[in-house]
Amino acid sequence: MNIKTNVLGSKLALSFAQTSPREDVQKWMLRGSDISKKHIEVFSKKLLDNNIQSPMSSDVAITNETTPPFSDKLALFLMTFLSAFGMGNYSTAAAASQRSDLVFNYERLSVEIGQYAKDGANLMIKNEWLEEPPGTIDKEKLSKSKDPE
């Protein structure tokens, strides 16, 4: 199932990159497509090494359209949401697996997706499409900023 969802993610990211007018969004989407392709290769190799046929990808092609059907704001939101969803899928698969080699793959790939999703959120914050999430106050920095009397 993770191969199938990565095929969909790769095609969506490539489509959004193709139609985005912003270079930073295009680069982030292309990075996502590359990550998905890499994950497909990791999962497919593991299946084939164990004499299990990998799921076939769909024959859906991306058109040559460059007019954006959706805003970059919506496309980024969707891709960061799908990335978080993918991390959840990997975590569920790792928890259900009794093979440490598979658990290791799921965990290391989750870290990569997490960084990608974080970079997407930062891109949305930079473009003022998302407010910066609340954080904690750096108490050490605060204590050092006091003026001595």
C-alpha positions in Angstrom: 0.0 0.0 0.0 2.9 2.4 0.7 4.1 1.8 -2.8 0.7 2.8 -4.2 0.4 5.9 -2.1 3.9 7.0 -3.0 3.1 6.6 -6.7 0.1 8.9 -6.2 2.2 11.4 -4.2 4.9 11.4 -6.8 2.5 12.2 -9.6 0.7 14.9 -7.6 3.9 16.6 -6.7 5.1 16.5 -10.2 1.8 17.9 -11.5 1.8 20.7 -8.9 5.5 21.6 -9.8 4.5 21.7 -13.5 1.7 24.2 -12.9 3.2 26.4 -10.1 4.4 29.8 -11.1 6.7 30.0 -8.1 10.2 28.6 -8.3 10.5 27.8 -4.6 7.2 25.8 -4.7 8.4 24.0 -7.9 11.7 23.0 -6.3 9.9 21.7 -3.1 7.4 19.7 -5.2 10.1 18.2 -7.4 11.9 17.2 -4.2 8.8 15.5 -3.0 8.4 13.6 -6.2 12.0 12.4 -6.0 11.5 11.3 -2.4 8.4 9.3 -3.4 10.3 7.7 -6.2 13.1 6.7 -3.8 10.6 5.2 -1.3 9.0 3.2 -4.1 12.4 1.8 -5.0 13.1 0.9 -1.4 9.8 -0.9 -0.9 9.8 -2.6 -4.4 13.4 -3.9 -3.9 12.5 -5.4 -0.5 9.5 -7.2 -2.0 11.4 -8.4 -5.1 14.3 -9.6 -2.9 11.7 -11.8 -1.1 10.2 -13.1 -4.3 7.0 -11.0 -4.0 5.7 -9.1 -7.0 5.7 -5.3 -6.4 2.3 -3.6 -7.1 2.1 -2.2 -10.6 1.8 1.6 -10.9 -1.2 3.0 -12.6 -1.0 4.1 -16.2 -2.2 7.6 -15.4 -0.2 10.2 -17.3 0.4 13.8 -16.4 -0.9 16.2 -19.0 1.3 18.9 -20.6 -0.9 21.6 -19.0 0.9 24.5 -17.2 -2.1 26.5 -16.1 -2.5 26.1 -12.3 -5.9 24.4 -11.5 -5.3 25.2 -7.8 -3.5 27.9 -5.8 0.0 27.1 -4.6 -1.3 27.7 -1.1 -3.8 24.8 -1.5 -1.2 22.6 -3.3 1.3 23.0 -0.5 -1.3 22.4 2.2 -2.4 19.2 0.4 1.1 17.9 0.0 2.1 18.6 3.6 -1.1 16.9 4.8 -0.4 13.9 2.6 3.2 13.8 3.9 1.9 13.7 7.5 -0.6 11.0 6.4 2.3 9.0 4.9 4.3 9.2 8.1 1.3 7.8 9.9 1.1 4.9 7.4 4.8 4.2 8.0 4.4 4.3 11.7 1.5 1.9 11.6 3.4 -0.5 9.3 6.4 -0.4 11.6 4.4 -1.1 14.7 2.7 -4.1 13.0 5.9 -5.5 11.5 7.8 -8.3 13.2 10.8 -7.8 10.9 13.5 -5.4 12.2 14.8 -4.7 8.7 11.3 -3.4 7.6 11.0 -1.4 10.9 14.3 0.3 10.2 13.3 1.2 6.7 10.0 2.7 7.9 11.7 4.7 10.6 14.5 6.2 8.4 12.0 7.0 5.6 9.7 8.7 8.1 12.5 11.0 9.2 13.0 12.1 5.6 9.2 12.7 5.1 9.1 14.6 8.4 11.9 17.0 7.2 10.2 17.4 3.9 6.8 18.3 5.5 8.6 20.7 7.9 10.3 22.4 5.0 6.8 22.7 3.3 5.3 24.3 6.4 8.3 26.7 6.5 7.6 27.6 2.9 4.0 28.3 3.7 5.0 30.5 6.6 7.5 32.4 4.4 4.7 33.1 1.9 2.3 34.1 4.7 -0.1 31.2 3.9 0.3 29.7 7.4 0.9 31.3 10.7 4.0 30.1 12.6 2.9 27.5 15.1 3.2 28.5 18.7 6.4 27.6 20.4 8.0 27.8 23.8 9.9 30.7 25.1 13.7 30.3 25.3 14.1 30.8 29.0 17.9 31.0 28.8 17.8 33.7 26.1 15.2 35.5 28.1 17.3 35.5 31.3 20.4 36.7 29.4 18.5 39.6 27.8 17.9 41.4 31.1 19.7 44.7 31.7 21.7 44.8 34.9 20.7 47.6 37.1 
